[in-house]
Amino acid sequence: MKNFLIRTTGTLMIFFVTMVHAQTFTNYTTADGLPDNNVLGVAVDSHNIKWFGTQAGVARFNDTVFKIYTTADGLIDNYINCIAVDKYDIIWVGTDFGVGKLDGTQWTSYTTANGLINNMISYIAGDPDGSIWIGTNSGLSSYDGSVWTNYTTTNGLPNDMVSYIAIDEESNKWIGTWIGGLSKFDGTTFTNFTIEDSLVSDNITAIAIDSLRNKWIGTYSGISVFDSLDRWVDNYRLVDGLFNEFVKDLDFDSKGNLWIGMYADYLQDGGITKFNDTTWVSYTVTDGLVDKLIKRLAVDKIDNVWITTGNGVSKFTDKNTGIYDNPNSSLKIYPNPARDILHIDQVTVPGQLTIYDITGNELLSRNLSALFNSVDIHLLLPGVYILKIKEKGSVFTRKLIIQ
């Protein structure tokens, strides 16, 4: 996600835009093959197979047929609190009685007898190195396939009630806790972040990391953002565009859009919100969502958003074409982010370049020759812009970041 936050005198400028979105909800319930409609978790494997954890077992979905796993198949317990897929496409599930692992054909169970710190599992995440990180109500466990290692407040965790785990590309573990805030574990040291560090709340419910290594932290009071250097950037709340502030889960799609699932118990209302750096768009049951009671969400390999709820699963297919790259264009635009010069290569016929700010004001216009062009942009201030190129009667549009 091109998360360049535009600021003027320290205030984030968010633009609310009324847009027409072509979208489709496809809903699945027990009538379609789910073992139960209370679906508490979702994970997507490398083959784009969807895995759901329900209160009556695990469901594997290949977009056509559900295959169900229960204790009769070797599952440790049918009530699944969380579900994850590791780098080897092994399925891991957390229950109140320990962890279950499906290696493709066989289930294996792990409990405190094996080295797990507590049998009541709240969250599981797979590390790119192949290890598994497991959050419980009594601390954090890691398992490398042979050795269990446990961590608690005595090791530096801010609180032993672990609620969420995310792992960045440098293998840092980002651990959300209840009451204690956020913690970063680099393999040696825990570095903790709380409301004293501008975190919007110390009750963490979700963590997502974008392509620029910004950390997006979901809470029951909104979202906080920390940059690639772990510095606080901003907080987002209802007034900024969230459907409500009770964040349940976060995930990014391949275009860098942030998808947010929310449910406020005291309002008994929930929905999902899409944020594309400038615009917030929310969807609810009136748009086709299967239920208000959002549990988790995950984006699959082709950018469908899968939302689990207390009354089934929704697949959201977003067909909005507001800012997009023409897939038939051979244009190459670089660098992006840019500073002084922007290069536009492989222009098939002479065309025209126009750059707008995100309010729609035209700032720069240049004619383009065929093949290669260099455009001087040094007079443009750092920020996010919309670049539009007309060629051969078609329009190519892209978001441009200037540093």
Stockholm file with secondary structure:
# STOCKHOLM 1.0

chainA/1-403         MKNFLIRTTGTLMIFFVTMVHAQTFTNYTTADGLPDNNVLGVAVDSHNIKWFGTQAGVARFNDTVFKIYTTADGLIDNYINCIAVDKYDIIWVGTDFGVGKLDGTQWTSYTTANGLINNMISYIAGDPDGSIWIGTNSGLSSYDGSVWTNYTTTNGLPNDMVSYIAIDEESNKWIGTWIGGLSKFDGTTFTNFTIEDSLVSDNITAIAIDSLRNKWIGTYSGISVFDSLDRWVDNYRLVDGLFNEFVKDLDFDSKGNLWIGMYADYLQDGGITKFNDTTWVSYTVTDGLVDKLIKRLAVDKIDNVWITTGNGVSKFTDKNTGIYDNPNSSLKIYPNPARDILHIDQVTVPGQLTIYDITGNELLSRNLSALFNSVDIHLLLPGVYILKIKEKGSVFTRKLIIQ
#=GR chainA/1-403 SS CCCCCCEETTEECCCCCCCCCCEEEEEECGGGTCSCSCEEEEEECTTCCEEEEETTEEEEECSSCEEEECGGGTCSCSCCSEEEECTTCCEEEEETTEEEEECSSCEEEECTTTTCSCSCEEEEEECTTSCEEEEETTEEEEECSSCEEEECGGGTCSCSCEEEEEECTTCCEEEEESSSCEEEECSSCEEEECGGGTCSCSCEEEEEECTTCCEEEEETTEEEEECTTSCEEEEECGGGTCSCSCEEEEEECTTCCEEEEEEETTTTEEEEEEECSSCEEEECGGGTCSCSCEEEEEECTTSCEEEEETTEEEEEEECCCSSCCCTTCCCEEECSSBSSEEEEEEESSCEEEEEEETTSCEEEEEEECSEEEEEECTTSCSEEEEEEEEETTEEEEEEEEEC
#=GC SS_cons         CCCCCCEETTEECCCCCCCCCCEEEEEECGGGTCSCSCEEEEEECTTCCEEEEETTEEEEECSSCEEEECGGGTCSCSCCSEEEECTTCCEEEEETTEEEEECSSCEEEECTTTTCSCSCEEEEEECTTSCEEEEETTEEEEECSSCEEEECGGGTCSCSCEEEEEECTTCCEEEEESSSCEEEECSSCEEEECGGGTCSCSCEEEEEECTTCCEEEEETTEEEEECTTSCEEEEECGGGTCSCSCEEEEEECTTCCEEEEEEETTTTEEEEEEECSSCEEEECGGGTCSCSCEEEEEECTTSCEEEEETTEEEEEEECCCSSCCCTTCCCEEECSSBSSEEEEEEESSCEEEEEEETTSCEEEEEEECSEEEEEECTTSCSEEEEEEEEETTEEEEEEEEEC
//
